[in-house]
Amino acid sequence: MDEKRKKEIAVFRYSVISDLVYWRPVGLQRLSDAIHLKANQKWEIPYSDRYTISATTIRRWLNIYLASEKDIESLYPLNRADSGGTRVIDDETSAVLIQVRKEYSDIPITEMIDMMHERNLLPPTNSPSLSTIYRFFKKHRDLIAKTPKVDRRRFEAEFPNDIWQSDVMHGPKLKIEGKLRKTYLIAFIDDHSRLIPNAAFYLKETLDSFLSAFKGAIMRRGVPRKLYVDNGAAFRSNHLSYIAAALQVNLIHAKPYSPQGKGKIERFF
């Protein structure tokens, strides 16, 4: 397995255990209760056709991470003993099938498969048969099913630095070297206190700009436990996910077309 995949899997595993690393009991709920609650959830597991994680596995990830003094690389997957073997639908193809079916749930499977072949989303050789794909979707119908309505009740983090929200706003144009240039305001707001850890204008809406603003916020106010961001290209970067996990920050992306979750930073803008 290459380094890129190992990093993606480690970031996913950290996202599962991140709120368990600094566990604080919620009412009468114990750590074991929280772990079993996660074991009952369905997950989009990178490069895997499974969608559940056992409580034993979650606890093992947590113990390994803590024993390594919170080193993100401790969550790297070990090389598989059956590496080089073949399976009817490999992990990468499984992930692609699930993602595409979620996006095109309203078209027939045969039409979706034709489209995937046209876009080279399926392996050119040894592609799974139509009957195999039907069985695969039947097995994973719960994972592909539409999600229930989102709870819109007002929420506020319990403590400062529990959650930061961040977003980008288009600013005024500036004349630089004779040309009008767009500006972008990248800002962070503490969900509990509404304090602004950092806000700065940049000439580009890129990952480098966001990381510069994020570093400024951390230097002023410390590291948040969670960072809530949009679904822009910079925020979806694997590099940002890895940095967040290395800093023990749980990176959370807002659901598409759900601006309500970013209400506090939008109000500041």
Contacts in CASP RR format, 6 or more apart in sequence:
PFRMAT RR
TARGET T0000
AUTHOR 0000-0000-0000
METHOD contacts of the structure
MODEL  1
MDEKRKKEIAVFRYSVISDLVYWRPVGLQRLSDAIHLKANQKWEIPYSDR
YTISATTIRRWLNIYLASEKDIESLYPLNRADSGGTRVIDDETSAVLIQV
RKEYSDIPITEMIDMMHERNLLPPTNSPSLSTIYRFFKKHRDLIAKTPKV
DRRRFEAEFPNDIWQSDVMHGPKLKIEGKLRKTYLIAFIDDHSRLIPNAA
FYLKETLDSFLSAFKGAIMRRGVPRKLYVDNGAAFRSNHLSYIAAALQVN
LIHAKPYSPQGKGKIERFF
1 77 0 8 1.000
1 79 0 8 1.000
1 80 0 8 1.000
1 83 0 8 1.000
4 238 0 8 1.000
5 46 0 8 1.000
5 47 0 8 1.000
6 76 0 8 1.000
6 77 0 8 1.000
7 76 0 8 1.000
7 238 0 8 1.000
7 242 0 8 1.000
8 46 0 8 1.000
8 47 0 8 1.000
8 238 0 8 1.000
8 241 0 8 1.000
9 46 0 8 1.000
9 47 0 8 1.000
9 75 0 8 1.000
9 76 0 8 1.000
9 77 0 8 1.000
10 72 0 8 1.000
10 73 0 8 1.000
10 75 0 8 1.000
10 76 0 8 1.000
10 77 0 8 1.000
10 242 0 8 1.000
10 245 0 8 1.000
11 72 0 8 1.000
11 238 0 8 1.000
11 241 0 8 1.000
11 242 0 8 1.000
11 244 0 8 1.000
11 245 0 8 1.000
12 43 0 8 1.000
12 45 0 8 1.000
12 46 0 8 1.000
13 61 0 8 1.000
13 75 0 8 1.000
14 65 0 8 1.000
14 72 0 8 1.000
14 75 0 8 1.000
14 245 0 8 1.000
14 250 0 8 1.000
15 245 0 8 1.000
15 250 0 8 1.000
15 251 0 8 1.000
16 38 0 8 1.000
16 43 0 8 1.000
16 53 0 8 1.000
16 58 0 8 1.000
16 61 0 8 1.000
17 58 0 8 1.000
17 61 0 8 1.000
17 62 0 8 1.000
17 65 0 8 1.000
18 225 0 8 1.000
18 226 0 8 1.000
18 245 0 8 1.000
18 248 0 8 1.000
18 249 0 8 1.000
18 250 0 8 1.000
19 34 0 8 1.000
19 225 0 8 1.000
19 250 0 8 1.000
20 31 0 8 1.000
20 34 0 8 1.000
20 35 0 8 1.000
20 58 0 8 1.000
20 62 0 8 1.000
21 62 0 8 1.000
21 65 0 8 1.000
21 66 0 8 1.000
21 70 0 8 1.000
21 248 0 8 1.000
22 225 0 8 1.000
23 31 0 8 1.000
23 34 0 8 1.000
25 31 0 8 1.000
26 34 0 8 1.000
32 55 0 8 1.000
35 55 0 8 1.000
35 58 0 8 1.000
35 59 0 8 1.000
35 62 0 8 1.000
36 55 0 8 1.000
38 53 0 8 1.000
38 55 0 8 1.000
38 58 0 8 1.000
39 52 0 8 1.000
39 53 0 8 1.000
39 54 0 8 1.000
39 55 0 8 1.000
39 58 0 8 1.000
40 52 0 8 1.000
41 52 0 8 1.000
42 51 0 8 1.000
42 52 0 8 1.000
42 142 0 8 1.000
42 143 0 8 1.000
43 51 0 8 1.000
43 52 0 8 1.000
43 53 0 8 1.000
44 51 0 8 1.000
44 95 0 8 1.000
44 98 0 8 1.000
44 143 0 8 1.000
45 51 0 8 1.000
45 53 0 8 1.000
46 91 0 8 1.000
46 95 0 8 1.000
47 91 0 8 1.000
47 92 0 8 1.000
47 94 0 8 1.000
47 95 0 8 1.000
48 91 0 8 1.000
48 94 0 8 1.000
48 95 0 8 1.000
49 89 0 8 1.000
49 91 0 8 1.000
49 94 0 8 1.000
49 136 0 8 1.000
49 140 0 8 1.000
51 140 0 8 1.000
51 142 0 8 1.000
51 143 0 8 1.000
61 75 0 8 1.000
64 74 0 8 1.000
64 75 0 8 1.000
65 71 0 8 1.000
65 74 0 8 1.000
65 75 0 8 1.000
67 74 0 8 1.000
68 74 0 8 1.000
70 248 0 8 1.000
72 242 0 8 1.000
72 245 0 8 1.000
72 246 0 8 1.000
86 126 0 8 1.000
88 128 0 8 1.000
88 132 0 8 1.000
89 97 0 8 1.000
89 128 0 8 1.000
89 132 0 8 1.000
89 133 0 8 1.000
89 136 0 8 1.000
93 122 0 8 1.000
93 123 0 8 1.000
93 128 0 8 1.000
94 136 0 8 1.000
96 116 0 8 1.000
96 121 0 8 1.000
96 122 0 8 1.000
97 133 0 8 1.000
97 136 0 8 1.000
97 137 0 8 1.000
98 140 0 8 1.000
98 143 0 8 1.000
98 144 0 8 1.000
100 112 0 8 1.000
100 116 0 8 1.000
100 121 0 8 1.000
101 109 0 8 1.000
101 112 0 8 1.000
101 137 0 8 1.000
101 144 0 8 1.000
102 144 0 8 1.000
104 112 0 8 1.000
104 115 0 8 1.000
105 144 0 8 1.000
105 146 0 8 1.000
109 130 0 8 1.000
109 133 0 8 1.000
109 134 0 8 1.000
109 137 0 8 1.000
110 130 0 8 1.000
113 122 0 8 1.000
113 130 0 8 1.000
113 133 0 8 1.000
116 122 0 8 1.000
117 127 0 8 1.000
122 128 0 8 1.000
128 136 0 8 1.000
137 144 0 8 1.000
150 255 0 8 1.000
150 258 0 8 1.000
152 260 0 8 1.000
156 191 0 8 1.000
156 192 0 8 1.000
157 163 0 8 1.000
157 190 0 8 1.000
157 191 0 8 1.000
157 192 0 8 1.000
158 192 0 8 1.000
159 192 0 8 1.000
160 190 0 8 1.000
160 192 0 8 1.000
160 193 0 8 1.000
160 195 0 8 1.000
161 190 0 8 1.000
161 192 0 8 1.000
161 221 0 8 1.000
161 222 0 8 1.000
161 223 0 8 1.000
161 224 0 8 1.000
161 225 0 8 1.000
162 191 0 8 1.000
162 192 0 8 1.000
162 224 0 8 1.000
162 225 0 8 1.000
162 226 0 8 1.000
163 190 0 8 1.000
163 191 0 8 1.000
163 192 0 8 1.000
163 224 0 8 1.000
163 225 0 8 1.000
163 226 0 8 1.000
163 227 0 8 1.000
163 228 0 8 1.000
164 188 0 8 1.000
164 189 0 8 1.000
164 190 0 8 1.000
164 191 0 8 1.000
164 197 0 8 1.000
164 217 0 8 1.000
164 224 0 8 1.000
164 226 0 8 1.000
164 227 0 8 1.000
164 228 0 8 1.000
165 188 0 8 1.000
165 189 0 8 1.000
165 191 0 8 1.000
165 228 0 8 1.000
165 229 0 8 1.000
165 262 0 8 1.000
165 263 0 8 1.000
165 264 0 8 1.000
165 265 0 8 1.000
166 186 0 8 1.000
166 187 0 8 1.000
166 188 0 8 1.000
166 189 0 8 1.000
166 210 0 8 1.000
166 213 0 8 1.000
166 214 0 8 1.000
166 227 0 8 1.000
166 228 0 8 1.000
166 229 0 8 1.000
166 265 0 8 1.000
167 186 0 8 1.000
167 187 0 8 1.000
167 229 0 8 1.000
167 230 0 8 1.000
167 262 0 8 1.000
167 265 0 8 1.000
167 266 0 8 1.000
167 269 0 8 1.000
168 184 0 8 1.000
168 185 0 8 1.000
168 186 0 8 1.000
168 205 0 8 1.000
168 210 0 8 1.000
168 230 0 8 1.000
169 184 0 8 1.000
169 185 0 8 1.000
169 187 0 8 1.000
169 269 0 8 1.000
170 182 0 8 1.000
170 183 0 8 1.000
170 184 0 8 1.000
170 185 0 8 1.000
171 182 0 8 1.000
171 183 0 8 1.000
171 184 0 8 1.000
171 185 0 8 1.000
171 201 0 8 1.000
172 183 0 8 1.000
173 180 0 8 1.000
173 181 0 8 1.000
173 182 0 8 1.000
173 183 0 8 1.000
174 180 0 8 1.000
174 181 0 8 1.000
174 183 0 8 1.000
175 181 0 8 1.000
176 203 0 8 1.000
181 203 0 8 1.000
182 203 0 8 1.000
183 201 0 8 1.000
183 202 0 8 1.000
183 203 0 8 1.000
184 201 0 8 1.000
184 202 0 8 1.000
184 203 0 8 1.000
184 204 0 8 1.000
184 205 0 8 1.000
184 209 0 8 1.000
185 199 0 8 1.000
185 200 0 8 1.000
185 201 0 8 1.000
185 269 0 8 1.000
186 199 0 8 1.000
186 200 0 8 1.000
186 201 0 8 1.000
186 202 0 8 1.000
186 209 0 8 1.000
186 210 0 8 1.000
186 213 0 8 1.000
187 196 0 8 1.000
187 198 0 8 1.000
187 199 0 8 1.000
187 200 0 8 1.000
187 213 0 8 1.000
187 265 0 8 1.000
187 268 0 8 1.000
187 269 0 8 1.000
188 196 0 8 1.000
188 197 0 8 1.000
188 198 0 8 1.000
188 199 0 8 1.000
188 213 0 8 1.000
188 214 0 8 1.000
188 217 0 8 1.000
188 265 0 8 1.000
189 195 0 8 1.000
189 196 0 8 1.000
189 197 0 8 1.000
189 264 0 8 1.000
189 265 0 8 1.000
189 268 0 8 1.000
190 196 0 8 1.000
190 197 0 8 1.000
190 221 0 8 1.000
190 224 0 8 1.000
191 228 0 8 1.000
191 264 0 8 1.000
194 264 0 8 1.000
194 268 0 8 1.000
195 221 0 8 1.000
196 268 0 8 1.000
197 216 0 8 1.000
197 217 0 8 1.000
197 218 0 8 1.000
197 220 0 8 1.000
197 221 0 8 1.000
197 222 0 8 1.000
198 213 0 8 1.000
198 214 0 8 1.000
198 216 0 8 1.000
198 217 0 8 1.000
198 220 0 8 1.000
198 221 0 8 1.000
199 213 0 8 1.000
200 212 0 8 1.000
200 213 0 8 1.000
200 216 0 8 1.000
202 209 0 8 1.000
202 212 0 8 1.000
202 213 0 8 1.000
203 209 0 8 1.000
205 234 0 8 1.000
206 234 0 8 1.000
207 233 0 8 1.000
207 234 0 8 1.000
207 237 0 8 1.000
207 239 0 8 1.000
207 240 0 8 1.000
209 234 0 8 1.000
210 234 0 8 1.000
210 235 0 8 1.000
210 240 0 8 1.000
211 240 0 8 1.000
211 243 0 8 1.000
214 227 0 8 1.000
218 247 0 8 1.000
223 247 0 8 1.000
223 248 0 8 1.000
223 249 0 8 1.000
224 249 0 8 1.000
225 248 0 8 1.000
225 249 0 8 1.000
225 250 0 8 1.000
226 249 0 8 1.000
226 250 0 8 1.000
226 251 0 8 1.000
226 252 0 8 1.000
227 244 0 8 1.000
227 249 0 8 1.000
227 250 0 8 1.000
227 251 0 8 1.000
227 252 0 8 1.000
228 252 0 8 1.000
228 253 0 8 1.000
228 254 0 8 1.000
228 261 0 8 1.000
228 262 0 8 1.000
229 235 0 8 1.000
229 251 0 8 1.000
229 252 0 8 1.000
229 253 0 8 1.000
229 254 0 8 1.000
230 253 0 8 1.000
230 254 0 8 1.000
230 262 0 8 1.000
231 253 0 8 1.000
231 254 0 8 1.000
231 256 0 8 1.000
234 240 0 8 1.000
235 253 0 8 1.000
236 253 0 8 1.000
240 251 0 8 1.000
241 251 0 8 1.000
244 250 0 8 1.000
244 251 0 8 1.000
245 251 0 8 1.000
254 261 0 8 1.000
254 262 0 8 1.000
259 266 0 8 1.000
END
